[in-house]
Amino acid sequence: MATERLSMRQLREVLRQKLVLARTHREVVASLSVGLGTVSEVLQRARAAGLLEWSAIEAVSDAELEVRLYGPMPAACGDQPAPDPVALHVELRRVGVTLQLLHHEYLERHPDGLKYTQFCEYYRRWKKKQRRSLHHEHRAGEKGFIDYSGKKPTIVDPSTGECREVELFVCVLGASSLTYAEATATQKTADFLASHVRAFEFFGGVPALLVPDQLKTAVGTPCRYEPSIQRGYEELAAHFGTAILPARPAKPRDKAKVEVGVQVVQRWILARLRHEVFFSLFALNERIRALLLALNARPMRRFGKSRRELFEEVERAALLPLPATRFVHAEWKVATVNIDCHVAFDGHFYSAPHELVGESVELRISANTLEVLNRGRRMASHVRSHVRGGYTTVKEHLPRSHQSHLQWTPSRLISWAATIGASTKELVEAILTERKHPEMGYRSCLGILRLARHYGKERLEGAATRALAVGARSYRHVDSILKHGLDRLPLRVQARSVGAMPSDHEHLRGPGYYQGGEVC
């Protein structure tokens, strides 16, 4: 059997090149981009049909040539009505429906109809004549295809008049081709996952498989065989009970359905917006939604039904139900629990149980909460804070009475500071005393003490003396003093540099000058 069915134009060209030009099989293959087996099969069929002269081939019509090479098309014969191939194709998209079942139902309506073999051949020949993309069998509720449009809509900044391109997200269901589209500000994870949620809500259910392109927000490490899925995308799939099967790189046929869907959206939605101006994403998406409803209501020429009709008839019941709770996007980050029993995120510090000090943990950050997880177990949960440099602390996470089983204690830090000098010791004690919890000062103290490695103990002691004099109580202040060499200046000059005004300057007049009524 041939690996592909040629159009009549290609078939005639194969025969012309062989019979008239006497070209080799491989030359024909290179010329027409067809398979070697296909060329051999065409010649074999022509030989069996007695069509070895080009003049004889030219004399027959395409229909007659096809019959002589491939035989008559099974069709109505006497009282044998032919089945409707389009209806068969639609029914085969339902879960569990087979040609054998459809033939059984056909015979119930037409007891003297085509036998099973003829019935199957009739459908398969019809399918071969359709576009090759139809050869992908899409079962109802099985797959949802996801991609972004290369052509983008724009919105206008009302204050500046600047035009800005935005992204166009497209999701298409495999069996019915029901299409969802929306504009988003970016392709970043938060927008990408939120678009999925709104698409599922638009469909009223979830397909069993999601087939995205291998874009960064979906796939961490692209690979033809074992792509790694982004953590947030995996979490979305688990929440909705679906799975992710990324399309292979450089294999557009893996997601041909959405490639066509993107093209349809560009032609029937994006093109119709070319003369319209939008000043916000909300206004743009309102217009897209209206055009999307019209697009899904348009009849498809191949099926004689609209996407919406086909969806209601075939696919809606096969989708997975939406979960009871709405998906909440969360960002994931790996962090280490510091000696102060806190982890840092976005400039804020959150407490974790003191048993985890020094261990690597996962942070799950949503819009309102931050969770600390260790080996899959949630160890702490905090209300999200955006106060940079602030602390969110649960007392129970801190060690009782700073027990010696911890590696770091206030007494150990103070003892280390004493080996550098009295001022350093005093500064460390002040930092630990002034914090709400001593552990909150551990980072600052450690940072200050480690400056001795780079600047030496003598310079650090001098910097601590000046920090105490001006009321500084942080690592940043001491580090700045050392970087600018202020520890080497006399303390009086240092005081002036931070804003203290000397009282014995020659240009200072004093209160007596003004009381005497003198003027300049």
N, C-alpha and C positions, 0 to 999 in steps of 0.2 A: 504493500500500500504506500502511496505517496505521503511524504511528510507534510505537504501543504496543497491546497486546492488553488490553482491559478485562475485568474480572470481569463475570459475568452481572448482578450487582447494579448495577454502574456502567452497564452497557449499557442495562438497563431504565430507569435514571434519566435517561440522555441522551434516550431516546425519549419518556419521560413529559414532560420539560421542553419538548421540541420540539413534540410532538403535542398535549399537553393545555394546557401553560402558554404555548405559542407564544413562547418566549423566543428571543432571537437566539443565533447561534453563540458570540459573545464572552461573553454572559451565562452560557451553559452552561459554557464554559471556566473562567470566574472562579468559578463555583459548585462545580464538581467537580474543579478543578485537573488537567484533562486537556488534551491537545493539540488545537489547532484542526483539524488534519488528521484527527485521530481522530474528532471529531464529524462531520465531513463524510463520512468513510468509512462510519460507522455508518448515517447517513441514506441514503447511496447503496445500501448493502446491503439496508436495510429496504425501500427503494423497489423494488429488483430482485426482492425476495421477495414483493412485494404486501402488506407489513405496514405500512399507512399509517393504520390505525385503532388507537387505544389499547386498545379492547375486545378486538380480535383478538389483540393482544400479551399481554394479561392472561390470555387463555384457554389459552395454550400453556405447557408446562413449560420449564424452563431447557434441558434436553437437546434438546427439539424446536426451541426458538428458536435454539440454537447451530447445529443442523444446517441450518435454513432460511437462516440468515445466512451461515454459513461453509462449508457443505457437510459431507458425512459424513466422519468420521475414517477415514483409510486403516487398515484392519485385516485380520484374517484373512478371506479371501473364498474359500469353498469349500475347496480344498486348499492355500490360500496362508496359511501361518502368519505371524503378526506377529512382528517382532523384539522382543527385550527392550530397551526404551529405557534402563533403568538400566545394563544391561551395556554398551550402546553408549557411554553417558556415561562410564563408568569407563575403557573401552578408549581413548577419545579423549584421555585424559590421558597416555597413553604417548607417548614421543617418536616422531615420524614416522608415527603412526597417523592415517588419514583415513577419512571416511565411505565413500569409494570402495573402500578396502581392506576395510572391514568388510562392505560390500555383497557384494563378491566372495566373502568367506568365508561369508556368509549363503547365497549361492546354491550354494556347494559342499555345504552341508547340506540346502538346500531348493531344488533345481533349478527348481521351478515357483513360487518365491516372488515377492515384490513386485519390480517393476522399480525401477531406481535412483532415478527421480524420486519414486515413491511411498515408497520406503524413506527417502529424505532428508526428505520432507515429514512422514512419520510421526514421525521423531525430533524434528524442529523444532517440531512442534505440541506434543509432550510437554514439550519444554524450555520453551516459552512458558508452560505452566501451572505450572511450578515457580517458586520464589522468584526474584525478579529478580537476586539476587546470583549465581545460577547462570550468568548470561550471561557472566561472566568466565571465559574458558577458561584453566585452569591446567595447563600441561604438567608432566609428571613431572620433578622435579629443577630446575625453572626458577626458582622464587621461594621465599624465606623471608621471612615478614612479622614485624616486630618492634615491640613496644610495651610500655608499662608500664600496669598497672592503676590506675585512679583510686581504687578501694577498696583499702585496704592492710591487711596483717596486722600484728600487734603482738607484741613480745616484752617480757618483764618483767625489770627489773634485780633480780637476787636479793638484792643488798645494800640497796637502797633501796625496792624494791617499785614503782618508777616504770614505767609503761607507755610504750613508745616505738614509734611507727609505723615500719615499714620498707617498702622498695619491693618490688613484685611484678613481675618481668620475665617476659614471655611471648613465645615464638617459635613460629610455626605454619608448616608446610610447605604450599604451595599446592595440590598435587594430591591428597594423602592426608589433609590436615588433622591430621597427627600433631603433637601439641602438647608443648612443653616449657615448664616454669615453675619459677621459683626465687625465693627472697627474698634481697635484698641490702640492705646498710646504707644505700646512697645510690644516686643516679643518676649519680654522677660518672664520669669517663672510665674510671678503673681498674676499677670495678665493672661498668660497661656492657660493656667489652670482655671482661672475664673471663666474664661471663654468656654472651656469644657463643661463646667457646671451649668452655664446658661444654655449651651447646646442640648444637654441632656434634659433640661427642664422644657426646652422648646419641643423636643421629641416626645416627652412624657415617659421616657424610659431610657435604658442604657444598653448598647450593643455588647455582646459577649467578648469581643476583641476590639482594641483600638489600634489602628495602623497609622502611626505618624511617620513623617519623614525623619531622618536622623539629624534634626536640628538640636542645638545645644541645650535648649530648655527641656527637651524630652530625653535626650541620650547623653550620658556623661562621657563615655568613650565610644566613638563610632567603630563599628566592626561588622563585617559581612555576616559573621557566624554567631558571635556572642556579644552584642552591644550591651553596655551597662546602662540601666535606666536611672534617671535622676531620682533622688530620694523623695522629693515632693510629688513627682509624677507617680511613683510607686504607691505612695500614701493615698493619692486620689483614686488609683485603680482599686486598692484594697477597700476603700470606703464605699465605692460603688459596686464592688463585687465583680469587676471586669478584669481583663488582662491586657497587656501591652505587647504588640508584635511589630517592632519598627520595620519599615520597608528597607530592603537592602540598598546600600549606596549605589548610585548610578543604575538603578533598576526601576525606571518609571512605571513599568507594567505592574509592579507590586502594588502601586497605588494609582492605577489608571483611572479608577472611579473618581477620585478626588481631583486628579489632573483635569478630567473633563468637567467636573463640578466647578473648579476654579475658573475655567474658561467660560462656562455658562454664566457664572456670577459676574465676570468681567464684562461680558457682552450685554447681559440683561439687567444688571444693576449698576455697575461702575460706569458704563458708557452713558447711561441715562442721567447720571449725576454730573456730567462734565460741564453743564452750564449753570449748575446750582452752587450756591455759596453757603457754607456752614461755619458757625462761629464756636461750636462746641462738639465734643464727641457725642453728647446726649442727642443733640439735634440731628447729627449725621446718622446715628443708629436708629432714631425714630423713622427716618426716611428709608433706610436700608430695610427695616422690618416691614414696611408697607410694600416695598418692591419685592421682598422675599416671599410674602404671602401670594403675590401675583405670579411670581416665578413658579412656585410649587403648585399653583392651580392651573398652569398651562398644560394642555394635553401634549404628551410625548408621541411623536409621529409613529415610532416603532410599536408602541403598545396600544395606542388609541385611548390612553388614560393619563391623567395628570399624576405627578409625583405624589401629591397628597392622597388621591384616590387609591393609588397602588399601595401606599403606606397603610392606609386604613384597612384595606382589604387583605394585605399579605403580612405586613411587618409589625404593626403596633402590638399585637398580642404576643409576638415572639420576643419582644424586648424585655430585659430585666427590669423589675420595678425600681423606682427611685427610693433610696433609703429614707427613713423617717426624719433624720436630722440632716441639715445642710452641711456640706463640706466646708471646713475652715482651713484656708491655706496656712501653712507653717513653714518657716525657714529652718534649716538644720545647720548646725555648726559644731565642730569638735573643739573642746576647751579643756584646760587642766585646772583642777581645784588648787588654788594657791594656799600658802601656809596660813593665810588669814581666813581660811574656810569660805572663800568667795570665788566665784567665776566672773569674768568680765565679758560684757557684751555692749557694744555701742556706747562705750564710755561710762557705763553704769555697772555696779557690782552687786551680785546676788549671792546669797549664802547657800551653802550645800553642807550636808552632814560632815562633821570633822573627820570621820573615818575615811573619807574620800580624799583627804589632803594628798596631793602629789599624783593622783590618778587622773587618767583621761576620761572625760565624760562627754555625752552628747547633749547639746542644747536644742530644744524644739521651741522656736519662737513664733508666736502668732501675733496678731494685732494687739491683743490684750493680755496675753500671758507669756511667761517664760518657764519652761519645764527643764529640769535636770534629770537625765536618764543615765543609768549605769548598767551596762549589759542588758539593755532592754527593759529594766525596771525603773519606774519613776521614783526618784529619790527626793525631789523638791519641786514645788510649783509656786510661782510668784506672780503678782500683778505686774505687768510690764510698766517700766518707768523710763522716761526720756530725760531725766535729770543727769547731766554729765558730771562725773565725779561723785555722785551720790551712792548710798548703800541701801539695799533692801535686805534686812537681816531677820531671820527667825532665831530667837534665843536658843531654842533647843538644838540648833545646828552647831553651836559653839561648845567647846569642851568645858566641863565643870571645873571651876577653880583653876583653870589652866594647868591641868594635871601633867605630870612629867612624862607621861607616855607619849605625848606629842613631841615631835622633833624640835619645834620652835615654841618658846614661851617668852613672856615679857622679861623674866629674870635673865634668860640666856641672851636676849638682845641687849639688855642693859650691861651685862658683864662684858659682852663684846665691845660695846661702846666705851667702857671704862679703860680698855686696853689702848684706846686711841688717845683719850684725854678727858679731862673733867668737863669741858664744854660740850663735847660730843655726847658724853653720858647724860648731862643735863638736858640736852636737846632731845635725845631719845626718850628720856623719862617724860618730858613735856608733851611730846607727840602721843605717847601711849596713854597719858593721863587725860588729855583733852578730848580724845575720841570717845564716842558713846560706848563702844566696846573696844578693849585694847587690841583685839585682832584687826580692827579696821586701820590701825596704825602700822601693822607689820610691813606692808608693802613699802611705805615711806621710809621706815627705819632700815629695812634691808637695802633699799636703794642708796640711802645716805652712807651706810657702812661700807658698801661695795665700791664707793667712790675712792676709798683709800687705795684700792688696787691700781688705779690710774694716776691719781694725784699725790699719793703718799699720805701717811698719817699726820705729818706736821701741817700740811696745807689744809687737810680736812678739819683738823682741830681749829685752825684759824678761821675757816669758813663757818664752823659751828658757833664760834664766839660772836662773829658778826651777825649771824642769823638770829641768835638770842637777843642781841642788842636792838635789832629792828623789829622783833616780834614775829619773825618768820618761823613757820612750823611745818615745812613740807620739803620733800625731796627736790622739787623743781627750783625752789629758792636757793638751796645749797648748791645745786648743780650750776645754776646761773652765776653765783658768786665765784665759783672755781673757774668756769669757762672764761669769764671776763677778767680774771686775775684780781678781783677786788679784795681777796683775802690777804694780798701782799701790801695793800695800802694801809696807812695808819687809820685807826678806828674813827678819828675825827673827820678825816676826808671821806671815809666810807659813809659816815652819817650824813654828810652833806649830799653825797651822791644819791641817797635815797629820799631826799626831801627835807632833812632837818636843816634849819638856817642858823649859822653861827651868830653869836651875839656880839662879837668884838670886831666886826668889819668896819673899815674906815668910812664907808659910804652910808652907814646906818645913822640916822639923826637922833632917834630916841624921842620919848614923849615930851621932854623938856623943850625941844626945838619948836614944836607946834604950840605949846603953852605960852612961849614968849612972843608969839605973834609975828615972827619973822617970815618974810616971803622971799621967794627966789627972784 
